[in-house]
Amino acid sequence: MATDSAVSLADSLNLGCMCKTLNPDRLREQLETAPVLAGMVQGLATSHPHLFSETAVFLDARMRDVLAATVAAIERVIALPQYRNHVLAQASDIARHAVGAHGVFMGFDFHMGADGPRLIEINTNAGGAFLNAALARAHRACCDSMLALADSGTDLLGLDRLFWDMFVTEWQAQRGTRLLRTLLIVDDAPETQYLAPEFALAQQLFTSNGVTAVVADARELVFRDGQLWHPKLPTGQAVDLVYNRLTDFDLSEPSHAVLRDAYLQDAVVVTPHPRAHALYADKRNLITLGDEALLASWQIPQSDVRLLRAAIPHTELVTAAHADDLWSRRRKLFFKPVAGYGGKAAYRGDKLTRGVWSEIIRGGFIAQELVPPSERLVEVDGQPTRLKLDLRAYVYRGRIQLLAARTWTGQTTNFRTAGGGFSPVVVLPAIELSNLSATSASCGC
């Protein structure tokens, strides 16, 4: 979807404003909301020095609307029986197990191309929502004068309630009016995970709403007498709901057999779950969502087909049969594993070695049209520095709950870049710079 030729205020600020709008004291107010969370900001400064950017990212309101329309169109396609049959035919058996829960925190990741937003991938159990909610509130509190311009589409103060209501909806979709008593935040060795601080934020939210919540190692689960148990829960209380942060998306690893059995026997509500990953996050789905002829055969409205054609870069499956063709075009392609996440084992074609290529053509990869990320100017050690940026839409049931950005340097997103990290997204009105005075266009805080 083409954008106006005039430079927007958002574009100008992203490439011309180095204003730092994050104050550690404000961030502490937003993160350390309970005694159990005391010291988190100081700890993060030591262990995660590049987790949070001091600089916000700006987005034109028109582009926000395109993002929302694209997400809604994808949700409508995924709801179709034809799509589900098509996708589940190539998924693992566990994905065919239908449950009431939909899946919390879908992450739709976009690059902002010259012609508008381009969907790079969809992820289940997308990390960072709790951290980004606090970060956005801290930034907004730091710079009211400039952020008064911002679009008020996201109720930052109401995000905690929105997130909690999402988990309640997941529970009720599968358990009706039964009381939700216990909730586990599950990962492998959760205390060692990079986003472990977020688990503490989630636990505090759940606890504050009257639920017994525990951060748990998946390998400590016990399935007995038709119920799932964990030793950290009070005696006699089984697990009601699992907030699943595992990256073993089909629960196929032996260490997750207990959770897999409990899930397949509907002994526990798991969200997000293997079926959600198969329907949304398998990278092969981008091939399907971008196949105009296939979508047309399912009688999808042309308006939705146009949206998806504009938003989804051309994607194809890597096979040995057309390896030579892909190699010849590699400089314009990005290669990702079908079940990948977080940029792991993902490669820009122009950086490929023959050794890596030999692994890719064995199968299990997609090739995607390369869409360079847009950029954000930040100050690093007193010097103007351009970082790459992408946008993540945290989505539940087709609705965007929160927009966040990540800024970095390198092939893929990371949290190792000075001046980079998570950034809040400030949605600005669609105002051309020619209509602004020099004062109103200033980002001084």
Secondary structure by P-SEA (a helix, b strand, c coil): ccccccccaaaaaaaccccccccaaaaaaaccccccccaaaaaaaaccccccccbbbbbbaaaaaaaaaaaaaaaaaaacaaaaaaaaccccccccccccccccbbbbbbbbccccccccccccccccaaaaaaaaaaaaaacccccccccccccccaaaaaaaaaaaaaaaaccccccccbbbbcccccccccaaaaaaaaaaaaaaaccccccccccccccccccccccccccccccccccccccccccccccaaaaaaaaaaccccccccaaaaaaccccaaaaaaacaaaaaaacccaaaaaaaaacccbbbbbcccaaaaaaaacccbbbbcccccccccccccccccaaaaaaaaccccccccbbbbbbbbbbcccbbbbbbbbbbbbcccccccbbbbbbbcccccccccccccbbbbbbbccccccccccccccccc
